[in-house]
């Protein structure tokens, strides 16, 4: 069985000083979200439309 390792990335708005950062990863067919300070902790998986709606609401 071939398991791909997710490529987690921080927002370009995140500073390099730590703090509260969320990382995202493309997980077919979902998007994964996690706390950058706890990479081995729980992850939230949402559909792409839900993620798009979340981003739209955050930017509003």
C-alpha distance matrix in Angstrom:
0.0 3.8 6.4 9.9 12.8 15.6 18.8 21.6 25.1 28.6 31.3 33.7 36.3 35.1 37.2 36.2 38.2 35.7 36.8 35.1 32.2 29.4 26.2 24.1 20.6 19.3 16.4 15.8 17.9 19.6 21.4 21.0 24.2 24.8 27.8 27.9 29.8 27.2 23.8 22.1 24.1 23.4 22.2 23.6 21.5 23.8 23.8 25.0 28.4 28.9 28.2 30.6 33.2 32.8 33.4 36.4 37.9 37.6 39.3 42.1
3.8 0.0 3.8 6.5 9.7 12.6 15.5 18.5 21.9 25.5 28.2 30.4 33.2 32.1 34.2 33.1 35.4 33.1 34.3 32.7 29.6 26.9 23.5 21.4 17.8 16.4 14.0 13.6 16.1 17.8 19.2 18.9 22.1 22.8 25.8 25.6 27.8 25.4 21.8 20.7 22.9 22.4 20.8 22.2 20.1 22.3 22.2 23.0 26.5 27.2 26.1 28.3 31.2 30.7 31.0 34.0 35.8 35.2 36.7 39.6
6.4 3.8 0.0 3.8 6.5 9.2 12.4 15.1 18.7 22.2 24.9 27.4 30.0 28.7 30.8 29.8 32.0 29.5 30.6 29.0 26.0 23.2 19.9 17.9 14.5 13.6 11.1 11.6 14.2 15.1 16.2 15.4 18.4 19.0 22.0 21.8 24.0 21.7 18.1 17.1 19.2 18.7 17.0 18.6 16.9 19.3 19.7 20.5 24.2 24.5 23.1 25.6 28.4 27.6 28.0 31.1 32.7 32.0 33.6 36.6
9.9 6.5 3.8 0.0 3.8 6.2 9.0 12.1 15.4 19.0 21.7 24.0 26.7 25.6 27.7 26.8 29.2 27.0 28.3 26.7 23.5 20.8 17.3 15.2 11.6 10.8 9.2 10.2 13.0 13.8 14.1 13.6 16.5 17.3 20.2 19.7 22.2 20.3 16.6 16.4 18.6 18.3 16.2 17.7 15.9 18.1 18.4 18.7 22.5 22.9 21.1 23.3 26.3 25.6 25.4 28.6 30.4 29.5 30.8 34.0
12.8 9.7 6.5 3.8 0.0 3.8 6.5 9.1 12.7 16.2 19.2 21.5 24.1 22.6 24.5 23.4 25.7 23.4 24.8 23.4 20.3 17.9 14.4 13.0 9.8 10.3 9.4 11.6 14.3 14.1 13.5 12.1 14.4 14.5 17.1 16.2 18.6 16.9 13.1 13.2 15.8 15.9 14.0 16.0 15.0 17.6 18.6 18.8 22.6 22.6 20.4 22.8 25.7 24.4 24.1 27.6 29.1 27.8 29.2 32.6
15.6 12.6 9.2 6.2 3.8 0.0 3.8 6.0 9.5 13.0 15.7 18.3 20.8 19.5 21.8 21.1 23.4 21.1 22.2 20.6 17.2 14.6 11.0 9.2 6.0 6.9 6.8 9.8 12.3 11.4 10.1 8.8 11.0 11.6 14.4 13.8 16.7 15.3 11.6 12.5 14.5 14.2 11.7 13.3 12.2 14.6 15.6 15.6 19.4 19.2 16.8 19.2 22.1 20.7 20.3 23.8 25.4 24.0 25.4 28.7
18.8 15.5 12.4 9.0 6.5 3.8 0.0 3.8 6.5 10.3 13.0 15.1 17.9 16.8 18.9 18.2 20.8 19.0 20.5 19.1 15.6 13.4 9.6 8.2 5.6 7.3 8.9 11.9 14.3 13.1 11.1 10.0 11.3 11.9 14.1 12.7 15.9 15.4 11.9 13.8 15.8 16.0 13.4 14.9 14.2 16.1 17.0 16.3 19.9 19.9 16.9 18.8 21.9 20.4 19.4 22.8 24.6 22.9 23.9 27.4
21.6 18.5 15.1 12.1 9.1 6.0 3.8 0.0 3.8 7.1 10.2 12.7 15.0 13.5 15.8 15.4 17.8 15.6 16.8 15.3 11.8 9.6 5.9 5.4 4.6 7.9 9.9 13.4 15.2 13.2 10.3 8.4 8.6 8.6 10.5 9.1 12.5 12.4 9.3 11.9 13.5 13.7 11.2 12.7 12.8 14.8 16.4 15.7 19.1 18.4 15.2 17.4 20.1 18.1 17.1 20.7 22.1 20.0 21.3 24.8
25.1 21.9 18.7 15.4 12.7 9.5 6.5 3.8 0.0 3.8 6.7 9.0 11.5 10.3 12.7 12.6 15.4 13.8 15.1 13.8 10.0 8.5 5.1 5.5 6.5 9.6 12.4 15.7 17.2 15.0 11.6 10.3 9.6 9.9 10.9 9.0 12.7 13.6 11.2 14.5 15.7 16.0 13.5 14.5 14.8 16.1 17.5 16.2 19.2 18.6 15.0 16.6 19.3 17.2 15.5 19.0 20.5 18.1 18.9 22.6
28.6 25.5 22.2 19.0 16.2 13.0 10.3 7.1 3.8 0.0 3.7 6.4 8.1 6.6 9.3 10.0 12.5 11.0 12.0 10.7 7.0 6.3 4.5 6.6 9.1 12.3 15.2 18.5 19.6 16.9 13.3 11.9 10.0 9.8 9.8 7.9 11.4 13.2 11.8 15.4 16.1 16.5 14.3 15.0 15.9 16.9 18.6 17.3 19.8 18.7 15.0 16.4 18.7 16.1 14.2 17.6 18.7 15.8 16.6 20.3
31.3 28.2 24.9 21.7 19.2 15.7 13.0 10.2 6.7 3.7 0.0 3.8 5.1 5.4 8.8 10.8 13.3 12.4 12.8 11.2 7.9 7.4 7.0 8.1 11.0 13.6 16.8 19.7 20.4 17.7 14.0 13.4 11.4 12.0 12.0 10.7 14.0 16.1 15.1 18.7 18.9 18.9 16.4 16.3 17.1 17.3 18.7 16.8 18.7 17.8 14.1 14.7 16.8 14.3 11.8 15.0 16.2 13.2 13.4 17.2
33.7 30.4 27.4 24.0 21.5 18.3 15.1 12.7 9.0 6.4 3.8 0.0 3.8 5.4 7.9 10.0 12.9 13.2 14.1 13.4 10.5 10.9 10.5 11.6 14.0 16.2 19.7 22.4 23.2 20.9 17.3 16.9 15.2 15.6 15.3 13.5 16.5 19.0 18.1 21.8 22.2 22.5 20.1 20.1 20.7 20.8 21.8 19.6 21.4 20.8 17.1 17.1 19.2 17.1 14.0 16.7 18.1 15.0 14.4 18.1
36.3 33.2 30.0 26.7 24.1 20.8 17.9 15.0 11.5 8.1 5.1 3.8 0.0 3.8 6.5 9.7 11.7 12.0 12.1 11.4 9.3 10.5 11.4 13.1 16.1 18.6 21.8 24.6 25.1 22.4 18.7 18.1 15.7 15.9 15.0 13.7 16.1 18.9 18.8 22.5 22.4 22.6 20.6 20.4 21.5 21.3 22.7 20.8 22.0 21.0 17.4 17.4 18.9 16.4 13.5 15.8 16.6 13.1 12.6 16.1
35.1 32.1 28.7 25.6 22.6 19.5 16.8 13.5 10.3 6.6 5.4 5.4 3.8 0.0 3.8 6.7 8.4 8.3 8.8 8.5 6.4 8.6 9.7 12.3 15.5 18.5 21.4 24.6 25.4 22.4 18.7 17.3 14.6 13.9 12.4 10.5 12.7 15.7 15.8 19.6 19.7 20.4 18.8 19.2 20.8 21.3 23.2 21.7 23.4 21.9 18.4 19.1 20.6 17.6 15.3 18.1 18.5 14.9 15.2 18.7
37.2 34.2 30.8 27.7 24.5 21.8 18.9 15.8 12.7 9.3 8.8 7.9 6.5 3.8 0.0 3.8 5.4 6.8 8.2 9.5 8.5 11.4 12.5 15.5 18.4 21.6 24.5 27.8 28.7 25.8 22.1 20.5 17.7 16.5 14.4 12.0 13.2 16.7 17.2 20.9 21.2 22.5 21.4 22.2 24.0 24.8 26.8 25.4 27.1 25.7 22.1 22.9 24.3 21.3 19.0 21.7 21.9 18.2 18.4 21.7
36.2 33.1 29.8 26.8 23.4 21.1 18.2 15.4 12.6 10.0 10.8 10.0 9.7 6.7 3.8 0.0 3.8 5.7 8.7 10.8 9.8 12.7 13.1 16.3 18.8 22.1 24.8 28.2 29.5 26.8 23.1 21.2 18.6 16.9 14.6 11.5 12.3 15.8 16.1 19.7 20.6 22.4 21.6 23.0 24.9 26.2 28.3 27.1 29.2 27.8 24.2 25.3 26.9 23.9 21.8 24.8 25.1 21.5 21.8 25.3
38.2 35.4 32.0 29.2 25.7 23.4 20.8 17.8 15.4 12.5 13.3 12.9 11.7 8.4 5.4 3.8 0.0 3.8 6.5 9.6 10.0 13.5 14.8 18.3 21.1 24.6 27.0 30.5 31.7 28.7 25.0 22.8 19.8 17.6 14.7 11.9 11.6 15.4 16.5 20.0 20.5 22.5 22.2 23.7 26.1 27.5 30.0 29.1 31.0 29.2 25.8 27.1 28.3 25.0 23.2 26.1 26.0 22.2 22.9 26.1
35.7 33.1 29.5 27.0 23.4 21.1 19.0 15.6 13.8 11.0 12.4 13.2 12.0 8.3 6.8 5.7 3.8 0.0 3.8 6.7 7.2 10.7 12.2 16.0 18.8 22.5 24.5 28.2 29.3 26.1 22.5 19.9 16.8 14.3 11.1 8.5 7.9 11.7 13.2 16.5 16.8 18.8 18.8 20.4 23.0 24.7 27.4 26.9 28.9 26.8 23.6 25.3 26.4 22.9 21.6 24.8 24.4 20.8 22.1 25.2
36.8 34.3 30.6 28.3 24.8 22.2 20.5 16.8 15.1 12.0 12.8 14.1 12.1 8.8 8.2 8.7 6.5 3.8 0.0 3.8 6.2 9.8 12.3 16.0 19.3 22.9 24.8 28.4 29.1 25.7 22.1 19.5 16.0 13.6 10.1 8.8 8.0 11.6 13.7 16.8 16.3 17.8 17.9 19.1 22.0 23.5 26.4 26.1 27.7 25.3 22.3 24.1 24.7 21.1 20.2 23.2 22.2 18.7 20.3 23.1
35.1 32.7 29.0 26.7 23.4 20.6 19.1 15.3 13.8 10.7 11.2 13.4 11.4 8.5 9.5 10.8 9.6 6.7 3.8 0.0 3.8 6.9 10.1 13.5 17.0 20.5 22.2 25.7 26.2 22.7 19.1 16.6 13.0 10.8 7.6 7.6 7.7 10.6 12.6 15.7 14.5 15.4 15.2 15.9 18.8 20.0 23.0 22.9 24.3 21.7 18.9 20.9 21.2 17.5 16.9 20.0 18.9 15.6 17.6 20.4
32.2 29.6 26.0 23.5 20.3 17.2 15.6 11.8 10.0 7.0 7.9 10.5 9.3 6.4 8.5 9.8 10.0 7.2 6.2 3.8 0.0 3.8 6.5 10.0 13.5 17.0 19.0 22.5 23.1 19.7 16.1 13.8 10.3 8.6 6.3 5.5 7.5 10.1 10.9 14.4 13.8 14.4 13.4 14.1 16.5 17.7 20.5 20.0 21.8 19.6 16.4 18.4 19.3 15.8 14.9 18.3 17.9 14.5 16.3 19.5
29.4 26.9 23.2 20.8 17.9 14.6 13.4 9.6 8.5 6.3 7.4 10.9 10.5 8.6 11.4 12.7 13.5 10.7 9.8 6.9 3.8 0.0 3.8 6.7 10.3 13.7 15.5 18.9 19.4 16.0 12.4 10.1 6.7 5.7 5.0 5.6 8.6 10.0 9.9 13.2 12.4 12.2 10.4 10.8 12.9 14.0 16.7 16.5 18.4 16.2 13.1 15.4 16.5 13.2 12.6 16.2 16.1 13.2 15.3 18.5
26.2 23.5 19.9 17.3 14.4 11.0 9.6 5.9 5.1 4.5 7.0 10.5 11.4 9.7 12.5 13.1 14.8 12.2 12.3 10.1 6.5 3.8 0.0 3.8 7.0 10.5 12.6 16.1 17.1 14.0 10.3 8.1 5.7 5.4 6.3 5.8 9.6 10.3 8.8 12.2 12.2 12.1 9.8 10.5 11.8 13.3 15.6 15.1 17.7 16.1 12.8 15.1 17.0 14.2 13.3 17.1 17.7 15.2 16.9 20.4
24.1 21.4 17.9 15.2 13.0 9.2 8.2 5.4 5.5 6.6 8.1 11.6 13.1 12.3 15.5 16.3 18.3 16.0 16.0 13.5 10.0 6.7 3.8 0.0 3.8 7.0 9.2 12.6 13.4 10.5 6.8 5.4 4.7 6.6 9.1 9.4 13.1 13.1 11.0 13.7 13.7 12.8 9.6 9.5 9.6 10.6 12.4 11.7 14.6 13.5 10.1 12.5 14.9 12.7 11.9 15.6 16.8 15.0 16.5 19.9
20.6 17.8 14.5 11.6 9.8 6.0 5.6 4.6 6.5 9.1 11.0 14.0 16.1 15.5 18.4 18.8 21.1 18.8 19.3 17.0 13.5 10.3 7.0 3.8 0.0 3.8 6.1 9.5 10.9 8.7 5.8 5.0 6.7 8.8 11.8 11.8 15.3 14.7 11.9 13.9 14.6 13.6 10.2 10.4 9.4 10.8 11.9 11.2 14.7 14.3 11.3 13.6 16.5 14.9 14.3 17.8 19.4 18.1 19.4 22.7
19.3 16.4 13.6 10.8 10.3 6.9 7.3 7.9 9.6 12.3 13.6 16.2 18.6 18.5 21.6 22.1 24.6 22.5 22.9 20.5 17.0 13.7 10.5 7.0 3.8 0.0 3.8 6.2 7.7 6.5 4.9 6.4 9.3 12.0 15.3 15.5 19.1 18.3 15.3 16.9 17.5 16.0 12.4 12.0 9.7 10.3 10.2 9.1 12.9 13.4 10.9 12.7 16.0 15.3 14.8 17.9 19.9 19.2 20.3 23.3
16.4 14.0 11.1 9.2 9.4 6.8 8.9 9.9 12.4 15.2 16.8 19.7 21.8 21.4 24.5 24.8 27.0 24.5 24.8 22.2 19.0 15.5 12.6 9.2 6.1 3.8 0.0 3.8 5.7 4.8 5.2 6.2 9.9 12.4 16.1 16.8 20.0 18.5 15.4 16.1 16.7 14.8 11.4 11.0 8.2 9.4 9.4 9.7 13.5 13.7 12.1 14.5 17.3 16.7 17.0 20.0 21.7 21.3 22.9 25.7
15.8 13.6 11.6 10.2 11.6 9.8 11.9 13.4 15.7 18.5 19.7 22.4 24.6 24.6 27.8 28.2 30.5 28.2 28.4 25.7 22.5 18.9 16.1 12.6 9.5 6.2 3.8 0.0 3.0 5.0 7.4 9.5 13.2 16.0 19.7 20.6 23.8 22.2 19.1 19.6 20.1 17.9 14.6 13.7 10.3 10.6 9.3 9.4 13.0 14.1 13.2 15.0 17.9 18.1 18.5 21.0 23.0 23.2 24.5 27.0
17.9 16.1 14.2 13.0 14.3 12.3 14.3 15.2 17.2 19.6 20.4 23.2 25.1 25.4 28.7 29.5 31.7 29.3 29.1 26.2 23.1 19.4 17.1 13.4 10.9 7.7 5.7 3.0 0.0 3.8 7.2 9.9 13.5 16.7 20.4 21.7 24.9 23.3 20.6 21.1 21.0 18.5 15.0 13.4 9.7 9.0 7.0 7.5 10.6 12.0 11.7 13.5 16.0 16.6 17.4 19.6 21.5 22.1 23.5 25.7
19.6 17.8 15.1 13.8 14.1 11.4 13.1 13.2 15.0 16.9 17.7 20.9 22.4 22.4 25.8 26.8 28.7 26.1 25.7 22.7 19.7 16.0 14.0 10.5 8.7 6.5 4.8 5.0 3.8 0.0 3.8 6.5 9.9 13.2 16.9 18.5 21.7 20.2 17.8 18.5 18.0 15.4 11.8 9.8 6.2 5.6 4.7 5.8 9.2 9.4 8.8 11.3 13.6 13.6 14.6 17.2 18.7 19.0 20.8 23.0
21.4 19.2 16.2 14.1 13.5 10.1 11.1 10.3 11.6 13.3 14.0 17.3 18.7 18.7 22.1 23.1 25.0 22.5 22.1 19.1 16.1 12.4 10.3 6.8 5.8 4.9 5.2 7.4 7.2 3.8 0.0 3.8 6.7 10.3 13.8 15.2 18.6 17.5 15.2 16.6 16.2 13.8 10.0 8.3 5.6 5.4 6.1 6.1 9.6 9.1 7.0 9.9 12.4 11.5 12.1 15.1 16.6 16.3 18.0 20.7
21.0 18.9 15.4 13.6 12.1 8.8 10.0 8.4 10.3 11.9 13.4 16.9 18.1 17.3 20.5 21.2 22.8 19.9 19.5 16.6 13.8 10.1 8.1 5.4 5.0 6.4 6.2 9.5 9.9 6.5 3.8 0.0 3.8 6.8 10.5 12.1 15.2 13.8 11.6 12.9 12.4 10.2 6.5 5.7 4.5 6.6 8.8 9.7 12.8 11.4 9.2 12.5 14.5 12.8 13.5 16.9 17.8 16.9 19.1 21.9
24.2 22.1 18.4 16.5 14.4 11.0 11.3 8.6 9.6 10.0 11.4 15.2 15.7 14.6 17.7 18.6 19.8 16.8 16.0 13.0 10.3 6.7 5.7 4.7 6.7 9.3 9.9 13.2 13.5 9.9 6.7 3.8 0.0 3.8 7.2 9.3 12.2 11.4 10.0 11.9 10.8 9.0 5.7 5.0 6.3 8.1 11.1 11.7 14.2 12.1 9.5 12.9 14.3 11.7 12.3 16.0 16.2 14.8 17.3 20.1
24.8 22.8 19.0 17.3 14.5 11.6 11.9 8.6 9.9 9.8 12.0 15.6 15.9 13.9 16.5 16.9 17.6 14.3 13.6 10.8 8.6 5.7 5.4 6.6 8.8 12.0 12.4 16.0 16.7 13.2 10.3 6.8 3.8 0.0 3.8 6.2 8.7 7.6 6.6 8.8 7.7 6.9 4.9 6.4 9.0 11.5 14.7 15.5 18.0 15.6 13.2 16.4 17.6 14.6 15.2 18.9 18.7 16.7 19.3 22.3
27.8 25.8 22.0 20.2 17.1 14.4 14.1 10.5 10.9 9.8 12.0 15.3 15.0 12.4 14.4 14.6 14.7 11.1 10.1 7.6 6.3 5.0 6.3 9.1 11.8 15.3 16.1 19.7 20.4 16.9 13.8 10.5 7.2 3.8 0.0 3.8 5.4 5.4 6.2 9.0 7.7 8.2 7.8 9.5 12.6 14.8 18.1 18.8 20.9 18.4 15.8 18.8 19.7 16.3 16.6 20.2 19.7 17.2 19.7 22.7
27.9 25.6 21.8 19.7 16.2 13.8 12.7 9.1 9.0 7.9 10.7 13.5 13.7 10.5 12.0 11.5 11.9 8.5 8.8 7.6 5.5 5.6 5.8 9.4 11.8 15.5 16.8 20.6 21.7 18.5 15.2 12.1 9.3 6.2 3.8 0.0 3.8 5.5 5.5 9.2 9.4 10.9 10.5 12.6 15.1 17.3 20.3 20.4 22.9 20.8 17.8 20.4 21.8 18.5 18.1 21.8 21.6 18.8 20.8 24.1
29.8 27.8 24.0 22.2 18.6 16.7 15.9 12.5 12.7 11.4 14.0 16.5 16.1 12.7 13.2 12.3 11.6 7.9 8.0 7.7 7.5 8.6 9.6 13.1 15.3 19.1 20.0 23.8 24.9 21.7 18.6 15.2 12.2 8.7 5.4 3.8 0.0 3.8 6.1 9.0 8.9 11.3 12.1 14.6 17.6 20.1 23.3 23.8 26.1 23.7 21.0 23.7 24.7 21.3 21.1 24.7 24.1 21.2 23.5 26.5
27.2 25.4 21.7 20.3 16.9 15.3 15.4 12.4 13.6 13.2 16.1 19.0 18.9 15.7 16.7 15.8 15.4 11.7 11.6 10.6 10.1 10.0 10.3 13.1 14.7 18.3 18.5 22.2 23.3 20.2 17.5 13.8 11.4 7.6 5.4 5.5 3.8 0.0 3.8 5.5 5.2 8.1 9.6 12.6 15.7 18.7 22.0 23.0 25.5 23.0 20.7 23.8 24.8 21.5 21.9 25.6 25.0 22.5 25.0 27.9
23.8 21.8 18.1 16.6 13.1 11.6 11.9 9.3 11.2 11.8 15.1 18.1 18.8 15.8 17.2 16.1 16.5 13.2 13.7 12.6 10.9 9.9 8.8 11.0 11.9 15.3 15.4 19.1 20.6 17.8 15.2 11.6 10.0 6.6 6.2 5.5 6.1 3.8 0.0 3.8 5.5 8.0 8.4 11.7 14.1 17.2 20.3 21.1 24.0 22.0 19.5 22.6 24.1 21.2 21.3 25.1 25.1 22.7 25.1 28.2
22.1 20.7 17.1 16.4 13.2 12.5 13.8 11.9 14.5 15.4 18.7 21.8 22.5 19.6 20.9 19.7 20.0 16.5 16.8 15.7 14.4 13.2 12.2 13.7 13.9 16.9 16.1 19.6 21.1 18.5 16.6 12.9 11.9 8.8 9.0 9.2 9.0 5.5 3.8 0.0 3.8 6.8 8.4 12.1 14.4 18.0 21.1 22.5 25.4 23.4 21.3 24.7 26.1 23.3 23.9 27.6 27.5 25.5 28.0 31.0
24.1 22.9 19.2 18.6 15.8 14.5 15.8 13.5 15.7 16.1 18.9 22.2 22.4 19.7 21.2 20.6 20.5 16.8 16.3 14.5 13.8 12.4 12.2 13.7 14.6 17.5 16.7 20.1 21.0 18.0 16.2 12.4 10.8 7.7 7.7 9.4 8.9 5.2 5.5 3.8 0.0 3.8 6.6 10.1 13.0 16.5 19.9 21.7 24.2 21.7 20.0 23.5 24.4 21.4 22.5 26.1 25.5 23.7 26.6 29.2
23.4 22.4 18.7 18.3 15.9 14.2 16.0 13.7 16.0 16.5 18.9 22.5 22.6 20.4 22.5 22.4 22.5 18.8 17.8 15.4 14.4 12.2 12.1 12.8 13.6 16.0 14.8 17.9 18.5 15.4 13.8 10.2 9.0 6.9 8.2 10.9 11.3 8.1 8.0 6.8 3.8 0.0 3.8 6.8 9.8 13.2 16.8 18.9 21.2 18.6 17.3 21.0 21.7 18.9 20.5 23.9 23.2 21.9 25.0 27.4
22.2 20.8 17.0 16.2 14.0 11.7 13.4 11.2 13.5 14.3 16.4 20.1 20.6 18.8 21.4 21.6 22.2 18.8 17.9 15.2 13.4 10.4 9.8 9.6 10.2 12.4 11.4 14.6 15.0 11.8 10.0 6.5 5.7 4.9 7.8 10.5 12.1 9.6 8.4 8.4 6.6 3.8 0.0 3.8 6.4 9.9 13.3 15.2 17.7 15.3 13.8 17.5 18.5 16.0 17.4 20.9 20.6 19.4 22.3 24.9
23.6 22.2 18.6 17.7 16.0 13.3 14.9 12.7 14.5 15.0 16.3 20.1 20.4 19.2 22.2 23.0 23.7 20.4 19.1 15.9 14.1 10.8 10.5 9.5 10.4 12.0 11.0 13.7 13.4 9.8 8.3 5.7 5.0 6.4 9.5 12.6 14.6 12.6 11.7 12.1 10.1 6.8 3.8 0.0 3.8 6.6 10.3 12.4 14.5 11.8 10.8 14.6 15.2 12.9 14.8 18.0 17.7 17.0 20.0 22.2
21.5 20.1 16.9 15.9 15.0 12.2 14.2 12.8 14.8 15.9 17.1 20.7 21.5 20.8 24.0 24.9 26.1 23.0 22.0 18.8 16.5 12.9 11.8 9.6 9.4 9.7 8.2 10.3 9.7 6.2 5.6 4.5 6.3 9.0 12.6 15.1 17.6 15.7 14.1 14.4 13.0 9.8 6.4 3.8 0.0 3.8 7.0 9.5 11.9 9.9 9.2 12.9 14.0 12.6 14.5 17.5 17.8 17.6 20.3 22.5
23.8 22.3 19.3 18.1 17.6 14.6 16.1 14.8 16.1 16.9 17.3 20.8 21.3 21.3 24.8 26.2 27.5 24.7 23.5 20.0 17.7 14.0 13.3 10.6 10.8 10.3 9.4 10.6 9.0 5.6 5.4 6.6 8.1 11.5 14.8 17.3 20.1 18.7 17.2 18.0 16.5 13.2 9.9 6.6 3.8 0.0 3.8 6.5 8.2 6.2 6.3 9.8 10.7 9.9 12.1 14.6 15.1 15.6 18.1 19.9
23.8 22.2 19.7 18.4 18.6 15.6 17.0 16.4 17.5 18.6 18.7 21.8 22.7 23.2 26.8 28.3 30.0 27.4 26.4 23.0 20.5 16.7 15.6 12.4 11.9 10.2 9.4 9.3 7.0 4.7 6.1 8.8 11.1 14.7 18.1 20.3 23.3 22.0 20.3 21.1 19.9 16.8 13.3 10.3 7.0 3.8 0.0 3.8 5.5 5.3 6.2 8.7 10.0 10.6 12.4 14.3 15.5 16.6 18.5 20.2
25.0 23.0 20.5 18.7 18.8 15.6 16.3 15.7 16.2 17.3 16.8 19.6 20.8 21.7 25.4 27.1 29.1 26.9 26.1 22.9 20.0 16.5 15.1 11.7 11.2 9.1 9.7 9.4 7.5 5.8 6.1 9.7 11.7 15.5 18.8 20.4 23.8 23.0 21.1 22.5 21.7 18.9 15.2 12.4 9.5 6.5 3.8 0.0 3.8 5.4 5.0 6.1 8.6 9.7 10.5 12.2 14.2 15.3 16.5 18.4
28.4 26.5 24.2 22.5 22.6 19.4 19.9 19.1 19.2 19.8 18.7 21.4 22.0 23.4 27.1 29.2 31.0 28.9 27.7 24.3 21.8 18.4 17.7 14.6 14.7 12.9 13.5 13.0 10.6 9.2 9.6 12.8 14.2 18.0 20.9 22.9 26.1 25.5 24.0 25.4 24.2 21.2 17.7 14.5 11.9 8.2 5.5 3.8 0.0 3.8 5.4 5.0 6.2 8.6 9.9 10.5 12.4 14.3 15.4 16.6
28.9 27.2 24.5 22.9 22.6 19.2 19.9 18.4 18.6 18.7 17.8 20.8 21.0 21.9 25.7 27.8 29.2 26.8 25.3 21.7 19.6 16.2 16.1 13.5 14.3 13.4 13.7 14.1 12.0 9.4 9.1 11.4 12.1 15.6 18.4 20.8 23.7 23.0 22.0 23.4 21.7 18.6 15.3 11.8 9.9 6.2 5.3 5.4 3.8 0.0 3.8 5.4 5.1 6.2 8.7 9.8 10.6 12.3 14.3 15.4
28.2 26.1 23.1 21.1 20.4 16.8 16.9 15.2 15.0 15.0 14.1 17.1 17.4 18.4 22.1 24.2 25.8 23.6 22.3 18.9 16.4 13.1 12.8 10.1 11.3 10.9 12.1 13.2 11.7 8.8 7.0 9.2 9.5 13.2 15.8 17.8 21.0 20.7 19.5 21.3 20.0 17.3 13.8 10.8 9.2 6.3 6.2 5.0 5.4 3.8 0.0 3.8 5.4 5.0 6.2 8.6 9.9 10.6 12.4 14.3
30.6 28.3 25.6 23.3 22.8 19.2 18.8 17.4 16.6 16.4 14.7 17.1 17.4 19.1 22.9 25.3 27.1 25.3 24.1 20.9 18.4 15.4 15.1 12.5 13.6 12.7 14.5 15.0 13.5 11.3 9.9 12.5 12.9 16.4 18.8 20.4 23.7 23.8 22.6 24.7 23.5 21.0 17.5 14.6 12.9 9.8 8.7 6.1 5.0 5.4 3.8 0.0 3.8 5.4 5.2 6.2 8.7 9.9 10.7 12.4
33.2 31.2 28.4 26.3 25.7 22.1 21.9 20.1 19.3 18.7 16.8 19.2 18.9 20.6 24.3 26.9 28.3 26.4 24.7 21.2 19.3 16.5 17.0 14.9 16.5 16.0 17.3 17.9 16.0 13.6 12.4 14.5 14.3 17.6 19.7 21.8 24.7 24.8 24.1 26.1 24.4 21.7 18.5 15.2 14.0 10.7 10.0 8.6 6.2 5.1 5.4 3.8 0.0 3.8 5.5 5.0 6.2 8.6 9.9 10.6
32.8 30.7 27.6 25.6 24.4 20.7 20.4 18.1 17.2 16.1 14.3 17.1 16.4 17.6 21.3 23.9 25.0 22.9 21.1 17.5 15.8 13.2 14.2 12.7 14.9 15.3 16.7 18.1 16.6 13.6 11.5 12.8 11.7 14.6 16.3 18.5 21.3 21.5 21.2 23.3 21.4 18.9 16.0 12.9 12.6 9.9 10.6 9.7 8.6 6.2 5.0 5.4 3.8 0.0 3.8 5.5 5.2 6.2 8.7 10.1
33.4 31.0 28.0 25.4 24.1 20.3 19.4 17.1 15.5 14.2 11.8 14.0 13.5 15.3 19.0 21.8 23.2 21.6 20.2 16.9 14.9 12.6 13.3 11.9 14.3 14.8 17.0 18.5 17.4 14.6 12.1 13.5 12.3 15.2 16.6 18.1 21.1 21.9 21.3 23.9 22.5 20.5 17.4 14.8 14.5 12.1 12.4 10.5 9.9 8.7 6.2 5.2 5.5 3.8 0.0 3.8 5.4 5.1 6.2 8.6
36.4 34.0 31.1 28.6 27.6 23.8 22.8 20.7 19.0 17.6 15.0 16.7 15.8 18.1 21.7 24.8 26.1 24.8 23.2 20.0 18.3 16.2 17.1 15.6 17.8 17.9 20.0 21.0 19.6 17.2 15.1 16.9 16.0 18.9 20.2 21.8 24.7 25.6 25.1 27.6 26.1 23.9 20.9 18.0 17.5 14.6 14.3 12.2 10.5 9.8 8.6 6.2 5.0 5.5 3.8 0.0 3.8 5.5 5.2 6.2
37.9 35.8 32.7 30.4 29.1 25.4 24.6 22.1 20.5 18.7 16.2 18.1 16.6 18.5 21.9 25.1 26.0 24.4 22.2 18.9 17.9 16.1 17.7 16.8 19.4 19.9 21.7 23.0 21.5 18.7 16.6 17.8 16.2 18.7 19.7 21.6 24.1 25.0 25.1 27.5 25.5 23.2 20.6 17.7 17.8 15.1 15.5 14.2 12.4 10.6 9.9 8.7 6.2 5.2 5.4 3.8 0.0 3.8 5.5 5.2
37.6 35.2 32.0 29.5 27.8 24.0 22.9 20.0 18.1 15.8 13.2 15.0 13.1 14.9 18.2 21.5 22.2 20.8 18.7 15.6 14.5 13.2 15.2 15.0 18.1 19.2 21.3 23.2 22.1 19.0 16.3 16.9 14.8 16.7 17.2 18.8 21.2 22.5 22.7 25.5 23.7 21.9 19.4 17.0 17.6 15.6 16.6 15.3 14.3 12.3 10.6 9.9 8.6 6.2 5.1 5.5 3.8 0.0 3.8 5.6
39.3 36.7 33.6 30.8 29.2 25.4 23.9 21.3 18.9 16.6 13.4 14.4 12.6 15.2 18.4 21.8 22.9 22.1 20.3 17.6 16.3 15.3 16.9 16.5 19.4 20.3 22.9 24.5 23.5 20.8 18.0 19.1 17.3 19.3 19.7 20.8 23.5 25.0 25.1 28.0 26.6 25.0 22.3 20.0 20.3 18.1 18.5 16.5 15.4 14.3 12.4 10.7 9.9 8.7 6.2 5.2 5.5 3.8 0.0 3.8
42.1 39.6 36.6 34.0 32.6 28.7 27.4 24.8 22.6 20.3 17.2 18.1 16.1 18.7 21.7 25.3 26.1 25.2 23.1 20.4 19.5 18.5 20.4 19.9 22.7 23.3 25.7 27.0 25.7 23.0 20.7 21.9 20.1 22.3 22.7 24.1 26.5 27.9 28.2 31.0 29.2 27.4 24.9 22.2 22.5 19.9 20.2 18.4 16.6 15.4 14.3 12.4 10.6 10.1 8.6 6.2 5.2 5.6 3.8 0.0
